[in-house]
Amino acid sequence: STINISAEGLLFAHKKPYPLGTEFVVSMKLGDKEYFIPAKTIRTEQRFSQKTYHIAFVFSGLSNSAQADLSKELSQMYERTKKHP
């Protein structure tokens, strides 16, 4: 499950670890736009009390304009959730 997301990367919890450097594409829909973003594992931390791993990925290969669009969409999503938790 997602813990934190920004225009630079993503932190989520998973029951299995991902090795550092694992590369894949993150797919997400925000508003009416769908994003397919190359990402790479930069940190994996075991959470013994929760029996999960916190895994951090950094987005790579985004143009400045795509990163700005993503940041804007995430900010709008955040504002909507503040109004309607």
C-alpha positions in Angstrom: 0.0 0.0 0.0 1.2 3.5 -0.8 2.6 5.5 2.2 3.9 8.6 0.4 4.1 9.9 -3.1 5.6 12.9 -4.8 6.7 14.0 -8.2 10.1 12.6 -7.4 9.2 9.2 -6.1 7.1 6.7 -4.1 7.2 5.0 -0.7 5.1 1.9 -0.2 4.7 -1.1 2.1 4.9 -4.6 0.7 5.2 -8.1 2.2 8.4 -8.9 0.2 11.5 -6.8 -0.3 12.7 -5.4 -3.6 16.4 -5.5 -4.3 18.2 -2.2 -4.6 18.3 -1.0 -8.2 15.2 -3.0 -9.3 13.8 -1.1 -12.3 10.2 -1.1 -13.4 7.4 1.2 -14.7 4.9 2.8 -12.3 1.4 3.2 -13.7 -0.9 5.7 -12.1 -4.1 7.6 -13.0 -4.5 11.1 -11.6 -7.5 13.0 -12.8 -8.0 12.3 -16.4 -4.3 11.6 -17.1 -2.5 8.3 -16.9 1.2 8.2 -16.2 3.7 5.5 -16.9 6.9 6.4 -15.1 10.2 4.6 -15.1 11.4 4.0 -11.5 14.2 2.4 -9.5 14.4 1.0 -6.0 16.7 3.1 -3.8 15.8 1.8 -0.3 14.2 -1.2 1.4 13.6 -1.3 5.1 12.2 -4.2 7.0 9.4 -3.3 9.5 9.5 -6.2 12.0 6.5 -4.9 14.0 4.3 -4.8 10.9 5.9 -7.8 9.1 6.3 -5.7 6.0 9.0 -3.8 4.1 9.0 -0.1 3.3 10.3 0.3 -0.2 11.3 3.6 -1.7 11.5 4.2 -5.5 12.8 7.2 -7.3 11.2 8.2 -10.6 13.6 8.5 -13.5 13.4 9.7 -17.0 10.7 12.3 -16.5 11.0 15.5 -18.4 10.8 18.7 -16.5 7.3 19.4 -17.9 6.1 15.9 -17.1 7.4 16.2 -13.6 5.7 19.6 -13.2 2.4 18.1 -14.5 2.7 15.2 -12.1 3.4 17.6 -9.2 0.4 19.7 -10.1 -1.9 16.7 -10.3 -0.6 15.4 -6.9 -1.2 18.8 -5.3 -4.7 18.9 -6.6 -5.4 15.4 -5.3 -4.0 16.4 -1.9 -6.2 19.5 -1.8 -9.3 17.4 -2.7 -8.6 14.9 0.1 -8.1 17.7 2.6 -11.6 19.0 1.8 -13.2 15.5 1.8 -11.2 13.1 4.0 
